[in-house]
Amino acid sequence: MKSPRTTSKAAMWAALRRGGVLGGSALALATAAQAGMVTDQHGNVGYDSAAECDAAVQAGNARYYRPVTNRPPARQKGEAAVRTIRLSELATATAQAAGLRYSAADYTRGACDLGIRHVKGRPDITPELVGKWVPFSPDMPLNLYSDAQGQPVRVTMAQCDNGFSGNLPRPVPPVPAPVVAQQVPPRIESLPNQCFAQILTPARFETRSERVLIAPATKREEVIPATYKTVTEQVLVQPETRQQVAEPAQLRTVTENVVVRPAGVRDEPVAPTFKTTTEQVETRAATTRYEVTPPVYKHAFERVVDVPEHTIQRVIPAKFKEVEERVLVNAATTRTETVPTRYRSEVERILVRPEVLQYVPVVLPTKQVPEQRLRSAATTKVIPVPAAVETAVVPVEVRPASVRREAIPAAYDVVTEQVKVSEPYREWRRGRAWVGQAHEVVPMRGFVVDPTGQFKGYPVAGRTLVPAATGGVSRGVVDAGMTPADNADLEDDVWCLVEVPAQYQTVTRQVLRAPATFTDVAVPAEYKNVTRQAIVREATVRTEHVPAVYQSVYRTEIDYDRARALGYQFDPSGELVATANGQRVTRVASVRQGAGVQIDRALAPDSWVREVRIPAEYRNVTRYVPVEAATVRVTEVPEAYRTIKRRVEVEPARTEAVVVPATYKSVPKQVLVRAESTREVNVPAETAAVTRYEVDQPASLRQVAVPALVQPMDRIEVAKAASVRDEVVPAVYRTESRQVIDQPASTRTVDVPAVYETISWLVKVGEAHEDKREVMCETNTAPQKIQEVQRALQSAGFSPGPVNGVLAPETLAAVGRYQRARGLPVHGYLDVETVRALGVAPN
């Protein structure tokens, strides 16, 4: 999008060169005609630069922005009220506009503001217009936000509440006054004392900050731990008690015969006998089945039409020929060319490195001189003489004789006896085998349990026990094969109520025959053979003389004889004067420090150094001095023609009918030789041998007499009852130290302040642009004027270096720092705007 602006500038310079008068409105119209304009999907437009947007509004052909969304006003922090006004009524916000370097009266012509993205939860402008300069109508309704004092602080678009690039939009400046012909020189190249530079004005950004709440104010509870102290006290470990010591009973054994099991009878079941019967059973009846005979085919070929006879239309293409024509490619026009500045070269010899007097250490020949050094002095050594001892074996009593108290454990006898584990009860059992023992017999079809789960006072399995008619305990247990039935289910079986005798279990237990006692056992003394050493002669010492020890070492010394032989010069006192090459030698301590003197600071003060003079180094530098300033010339470009060739139709395309004969093909097919048939086949019946098992003689019971079981049994009788005696056990105490709570733990509430964070972001308020400006240089500025600028920079606190009237790099660096501090474009030149800002009148 740079070509439109380049064309506009070229047209402006061409008009100035011709000496014509080009007014601001004409320039604006020319710029608007070539502007880089972008249109979004809603028909709104934007321009690449603010100048192009201003030119379109000033020319009256701008398409003003129309919002496409609807949003209610939303006040921000510090805003007390909001009302709707027109853009032209922003002339009342004079103070706010002046703070942004705007003129409030310019809002009557409209505004050209930069389209921005999403800001603080509000919708942004359409993506195509972000970063573009958008024109706004003077009649556009706005939301004017005011603070508590009624001062306007911010405006947005009324319909959608979209914000501008700043708190106020940028107004359109007035149309510049026409340039008087006498005020503009007829030819730019006729002003050799002017300097121009292509200055790039960078984009302008504003830093906006907002204080955001990160964490709200809260309260937290801090725990104050408890404090403890140590208390020492007597603790009762075991109180005084009285214990009873058991005096065992005295027992005696009595033997008697006991009937373990009385005489009676028992029922032994007799197993049933079975017989086997085998018979033939038909497993599958005789049937018939049908067998199918498949058909028989043969292969044959038949001639059929593949493609029938038809007519087609054949296309005969058109005929063309080439014809040459001469056409206009470019109309006659003019071309603006820039004649660059001509320079001449000058060679200047500059000093790169000044002359240096360097002091280098002098290395003299050395020699190794041996000498004896004392390593250890002569001394005496005391040697201990150990004592003389002899070994003897002596028996030593390890443990004296004592009496050991041994416990004799109690003696027990094992006694076996019968213990009743269950009382006799009555039980219903199914089957005729129990008829001989039954107290009552009930047919199976008559055995009906009432709704409470009982039959004639005897509960079924799982019910509570009820007293039996005989005075015993009836447990109403029904056999697992029981099937409760009613009279409709006729069965030829019976239920028998039989008596189940009491159950006994053989129990073996231990009976105390003799209580535990104690006895005293004599333990003899123990001896152990120990080997002991006896001193025969006491330990002594003897003294020995140790001679001194020397070692040979070598030290490095300067070999003066060899140095003199090599040509080194010494004075009568032995001081080195010059090297073998005749270079002067001196001590480091006598070297004077100053400019152009180099010496190693690590050398010892008494070291010898020699002088080495390093000559100055120069370099030829070529400088280019302008001879003729750059100019602009207009060249006539004639019309351009080109010969082209094009094809011309001589004979149009046509069609004709062509008859295509029919084609045939042989198709294979199957011919039936014998049709499908069926026949009936008889399938005989199948039989199998089945073996059946039948009861030959049912199971029965027989009674067997059981004799009584008598067994002699020993039982223990108490001859003397056991007794107890009281013994007093004294109380036991111990001293304990324990920690007790001195001050209990507590909590306190601490206020935690809210945490805020300041968020800063850069907002682009001006696009970067490049224009040609007049700058001050050594060609068009006197040294006195440059001195005024240097003094103004010095007064403003920006050091320009020596105030000598020369635009040195230090002065230009100070100009750059001043431009950056004052918000001026930083480009490395001393332009007229910067000179005026410094309070110095330009040329």
DRENPAMI-246913 format. One record per residue (C-alpha): residue in three letters; x, y, z. Coordinates in pm, whole numbers, plus 50000, padded with zeros to 5 digits. Example, Ala and Ser with C-alpha at 12.3 -4.5 7.8 and 13.67 -1.06 7.14 Angstrom:
% DRENPAMI-246913
ala512304955050780ser513674989450714
This chain:
% DRENPAMI-246913
met500005000050000lys503005023349963ser502555031749596pro499565055949644arg501495077049894thr504585076849673thr502515088549377ser500965116449585lys504385129049697ala505735127149342ala502815147449211met503345173449486trp507075177349410ala506375179349036ala503915207449094leu506415226249308arg509105221649043arg506885236848777gly506375266749005gly502605262649018val500385268749320leu499125236249478gly496615242549760gly495995220050058ser492545209949933ala493865199649593leu496625179549761ala494075162949988leu491875153649693ala494855138949513thr495795119149820ala492245106549875ala491975095449517gln495035073149558ala494485063049924gly495035027250040met491425020450146val490094988050303thr486374979150314asp484874954150560gln481854931450508his479434958450632gly480634985550393asn482715004750651val486105017350529gly489535023250680tyr492745039750556asp496405030750599ser497365064550749ala495745093050939ala496675117550660glu494735097350403cys491705095550635asp491875133250704ala492125140650331ala489005119650258val486995137850530gln488255172250419ala487405164450055gly483865154250155asn483975119349998ala484625098650316arg482285069850399tyr481625073750771tyr481605044051007arg478215028551101pro478115004851405val476684969951343thr476054958251705asn473914971151993arg475324973752345pro474174993852647pro476605018452812ala478905003253074arg480575026453326gln484105019453451lys485835027953777gly485835065553849glu482935073053611ala479865087353784ala477495095553495val476975089653123arg474915109152864thr474495108852486ile475915137252271arg477015142751911leu480645140251800ser480585177251706glu479595185952067leu482945173052197ala484175208952154thr483255213252524ala486045189252630thr488775214952580ala490985205252874gln490985168252787ala491675175052420ala494535198652503gly496105171552718leu496165148852412arg497475177352187tyr494065179252014ser492045210151928ala488495206452061ala487125228851781asp488265203151521tyr485545178451630thr483015198651424arg484595183651109gly484495147551241ala487205123851360cys489735098951215asp490655073451482leu492615040851487gly490525008851492ile491394987851801arg490734952451917his488744938152209val489254959952522lys487894953652878gly485074930352783arg483654952452505pro483394940752141asp486074952751902ile485814968151559thr485554945151256pro488824925651194glu489404942150855leu489564976951016val491854968251310gly494964989951275lys493305011851008trp492235048451038val488415049451036pro486435081650959phe483585091551198ser480765115951117pro480285148451322asp476635137451375met477575103351517pro475975098251867leu478465091852148asn478335080652511leu480055107952720tyr481265094753057ser481915120653333asp483465118853679ala481925130354009gln482875166853931gly481095165453591gln484355165753391pro484325143753075val486795114953102arg485915090652819val483675086952512thr482475056352321met480155049552027ala476575052652156gln475005023451968cys477584996352039asp479635012752321asn482825004752126gly485835024252250phe488275045452054ser492065042152059gly492155066652352asn489755083252594leu488875107852312pro488975101551935arg491445120551718pro489705150451550val490135159451181pro492405190351152pro491395219950933val492265222050564pro495735238150532ala495835272750378pro496875275050008val500595278849955val501455313249808ala503605310949498gln506035337349624gln506675317449943val507825286249759pro511025287149562pro510415279549193arg512985251449195ile514045229649486glu517435222649338ser518145260149342leu518435259649728pro521865245049794asn521795255650160gln518875232550252cys519245197150391phe516455171550372ala516185136750519gln513695108350484ile512595106350848leu510695075850971thr508285085651243pro507655053951444ala504265043251559arg503075060151876phe502065038952174glu500475047652503thr500915028052822arg497635022352996ser497385007653340glu494584992953545arg494594981953907val493074946953925leu491964929254243ile493864896354267ala492604884754608pro489914901754825ala490534911555185thr489974882255420lys490574871555777arg492684842455887glu492994825356220glu496464819956365val496974792856625ile498924803256937pro500474770657062ala500114760557424thr503004764757670tyr504054736957906lys505914733658236thr507594703858404val506124690458731thr507854664058948glu505614642559171gln505384609159346val503194585059150leu501574555059312val502574525359100gln500814498659306pro498664505559614glu498894485559933thr496854453959884arg495994422160059gln496424390559861gln494834357659944val497094327759936ala495184296059852glu495494266460084pro494744236459860ala492074211459957gln492914176360070leu491334149759844arg490764112259853thr489894087459577val486734065059589thr486094037159333glu482494026559237asn480684009258949val478674032658725val476104022358458val477374040658155arg474604027757924pro471424009258040ala470233977257871gly467853981557573val467203973657210arg468313990756887asp466793990856540glu469013978656259pro467813986955906val467533958355653ala468463970255302pro465903964655020thr466543939754733phe466053948054361lys465463928454035thr466273937153673thr463813935553373thr464963940753010glu462563949052719gln462783962352363val461523998352313glu460924014851972thr463094046051957arg462044058151607ala459014048051397ala459254036551033thr459054065650780thr459634074250414arg462044100150258tyr462264116149915glu465434117749703val465774145249434thr467584138849101pro469054172148974pro468424183948613val471024179948331tyr472094209448107lys474404214547805his476244246247681ala475344263047345phe476104297047173glu473524321447034arg474234351246794val472634383546923val472814420446827asp475554438347023val475044474246897pro472034481646669glu472384502546356his472344540446445thr473204575046315ile475824598046475gln476584635146429arg480234641846333val481594676746419ile483734694146156pro485804721146340ala485944757546230lys488874772146032phe490914802046161lys493714824746036glu496134848446219val495844886346174glu498454911946302glu497294944246473arg499134974146630val497654983646974leu498465011247226val500214997247536asn501045029047736ala499765064147672ala502145093647666thr502975105248020thr505695120048231arg508125102648472thr509575118748781glu513195109248841thr515345117649140val518875128749057pro520985116749351thr523475138649530arg526965139749377tyr529895135349609arg533645138949584ser536065117649781glu538775131450010val541505110550167glu542405119450525arg545175103750732ile543945097251087leu545725084151396val544585048851482arg546965042151774pro549395066951933glu553055059652006val553485036852309leu556555032052531gln556334996252653tyr558514981452931val559304944352883pro560964922653155val564664914453091val565484877353111leu569084872253229pro570944838753218thr570774819453547lys572734791653715gln571944765353980val574074769454301pro574104739154538glu574084743954915gln573644722555228arg570594730355440leu569814716755787arg566834693255767ser566724683056136ala568964693956425ala570934670056651thr568884657656948thr568444628857194lys565844601257186val564344584057492ile563594546757434pro561324528957687val562454494757824pro559344473557903ala558944455158234ala559694417758266val556714396058373glu555954359158426thr552664339958379ala550914319158654val547534300558661val545444308458975pro541934294459059val539384322359119glu535914318559272val533414329059006arg530194322259197pro529864314759570ala527854285459710ser524074292359740val520674276359785arg518264274459491arg514524272559545glu512884249259292ala509144246259227ile507564211659221pro504604213258979ala501144200959076ala500174164958989tyr496964157358801asp494934126058713val492994121558386val489294112758446thr486874101658170glu483064105058222gln479844105458022val478154139657989lys474594144157862val474644168057562ser470934167157465glu467614157357627pro465304130757470tyr462854144857215arg460294133556957glu460764137556581trp458644131556271arg460334107756028arg459074096655688gly458844059955591arg457234027555704ala460534016055853trp459794037756161val456324022756228gly457623998556494gln459104027756701ala456374053056635his454184067856904glu451844080456634val451514072856262val449924096956009pro449364090355638met451304111855405arg448134125955254gly446864135555600phe450064152855713val448954189355687val450844217855855asp448654245855992pro449334282855909thr451504286056224gly453884258856099gln452734231656349phe451214197256320lys449294184656627gly451344205856863tyr454744196656713pro456444224456523val458234218156194ala461944223556144gly463224258056238arg460324265456482thr460564270656862leu460494240957096val457244231857277pro456754207057561ala455954171657452ala453044151357585thr455424128957777gly456964157657968gly460174157757764val461294183557508ser459814180157160arg461974194156882gly459494190356595val462174182956340val460854171356005asp462934147855791ala464734163955493gly462634142855253met459354157655384thr456984172355126pro454034191055283ala450894179755098asp447154183155119asn444414157055067ala444474162254692asp448044148754675leu447444111854752glu450624093454849asp451014058054982asp453564067255251val453374076155622trp454934099855878cys455984084656214leu456484103756542val459464085456701glu461264090457033val464904101757001pro466794092557326ala469104115657515gln472574120357369tyr475774115757575gln479374125257507thr482554111357661val484534139657833thr488114136557955arg489294161358224gln492214165658466val491754163058841leu494314177259090arg496054149259274ala498854169059451pro499254207159467ala502414225459356thr505154229859624phe508704243659660thr511974227659772asp515494241059851val518434227659646ala522074234759750val524154249959465pro527954245459512ala530444273759447glu532044277159100tyr535744282859034lys537634292658719asn541364290458638val542654325558554thr546054332858400arg547784361658578gln551104379658503ala553494388758783ile556154416658741val559734404058773arg561504436758670glu560034472158661ala559884491758330thr562774516958264val563994540757986arg567314546157802thr568624577257618glu570224576457268his571964605357075val570464613856730pro572864633256495ala571784663156279val570494656255922tyr571444678155621gln570154678055259ser571484692854934val569284719454768tyr569814741354463arg568954778354435thr568744798854116glu571074828754084ile571854852553798asp574974841453612tyr576704875353583asp579774860853412arg577704845153137ala575574876653108arg578714897953054ala579924872352802leu576624875552613gly577004913352595tyr574884926052884gln576354958653024phe576774964753399asp578054995753582pro580884993453841ser578334987754122gly576924957153943glu573654974053825leu572424962753481val572574992153239ala571774978652890thr570894946152715ala573084928052464asn571314947752186gly572074980852356gln568514987252483arg568365007752803val567454988153119thr565955001953438arg564214990153754val560384987553768ala560305010854070ser562005038653869val559565037853575arg557345068753566gln553665062053498gly551935083753240ala550095084952909gly551655062652645val553485040552900gln552645003452930ile554064980853206asp552934948853374arg551734957853727ala552464922353848leu556264926953818ala558324930754137pro559584966454204asp563234955254182ser562794936953849trp564774948953545val562754959753240arg563814972852899glu562204999852691val560424990352365arg559085019652165ile556015010151954pro555545036851684ala552185053751621glu549825037751367tyr547985058151105arg545275049250852asn543995066650539val540215072950557thr538185082450252arg535435107850323tyr532665117150080val531825154250060pro528595164649877val529305185149563glu525765188849430ala522535183149624ala519905158049511thr517315171649263val514075160049097arg513525160448719val510495152248503thr511045131848185glu508485128947904val507575092647837pro506205088047477glu503385065247378ala504205028447351tyr502665005347090arg502874967747045thr502054945046750ile499824916046850lys498524886046660arg494984873346696arg493014844946535val490094852846300glu487444826746210val487354819345832glu484824790845825pro482484782346118ala482244747546267arg479474724046137thr478064689046189glu477044660645946ala475094627646000val476964594245959val475174559645963val476934533346178pro475974496746088ala474874471846360thr477364448046530tyr476744412346656lys478244389146922ser477944352447032val476404347547379pro476804313947564lys473654298547722gln472524266047896val470014241747730leu467984217147950val468654180447852arg466814162448139ala464384178348391glu464644174948772ser462854143348927thr462104128549274arg461674092449417glu460294078649746val462544056749973asn461234036850279val463154041550611pro462664012050861ala461884017251233glu464634016451505thr464453998051848ala466723996752158ala467023973952468val466013991752796thr466863977253140arg464523986253432tyr465313982053808glu462363972554038val462163967454416asp461973930354493gln461763933354875pro461433967955044ala463703979455324ser462723970055685leu463933972256047arg464883945156297gln465373949056672val468673938356834ala469053935657216val471783958457362pro473123948157714ala473823974157982leu477363988458000val478853989858354gln482284005558412pro484244010758734met485014047658791asp487234065359041arg485974097159187ile487714121259421glu486114132659741val487204162959942ala488684152260272lys489454188060379ala488014218360205ala490384243960049ser490934276760234val492714310360188arg494914332560406asp495484370060376glu498944385360314val499644423360305val501514436359994pro503014471460062ala502374500459821val504944509059548tyr505794545159446arg508074560959184thr509174596659108glu507974609658769ser508494642258587arg505754651958342gln504824682058139val501574699658214ile499894727858024asp500964761558161gln498844781957917pro496394764357684ala496494768957306ser494334796557159thr493574813256827arg493564849156712thr492044865356404val494404884556173asp493174907755896val494634898455557pro494544929155328ala493354926654970val495974920354701tyr495974942554397glu498084941354084thr498634969053833ile498344956053475ser499924977553206trp499584973552831leu500604993252525val497925008152301lys498875019251953val497675055251906gly499595064651591glu500825046151284ala504445047651168his504975069750863glu507875082950662asp508135118550532lys510765142150405arg511745169050653glu514215197450656val517045190750898met519895212351025cys523365202850909glu526765218850873thr525835229950520asn522755251050602thr523485260250967ala526075283851107pro528285271651394gln526735298651620lys523265282751569ile524615248051651gln526225262851964glu522795276452067val521335241652026gln524195226252227arg523715251352510ala519925244852511leu520585207252537gln523015213552822ser520415235053006ala517805207352960gly520115181953127phe521325163652815ser525115166252777pro526005173552409gly529765171952458pro531985201952378val530025233652286asn532065240151971gly529415245051699val530105210951538leu527385184351492ala529535156951642pro528185121851728glu527945132252095thr525645161552004leu523435139351784ala523255113152063ala522115140252307val519495151352048gly518215115152032arg517935113152413tyr516065146452420gln513655134952145arg512965102352330ala512345120552660arg509975146352504gly508005121352294leu509385134751963pro510235112051668val513705096851725his515505095151388gly519125106151448tyr518755140651287leu518455175751426asp515155185751260val513345219051281glu510675205251520thr513335195151774val515055229251744arg511775247051816ala511105223752114leu514505234052255gly513435270652236val515915279451959ala514785298351648pro515535277751334asn517305292351029
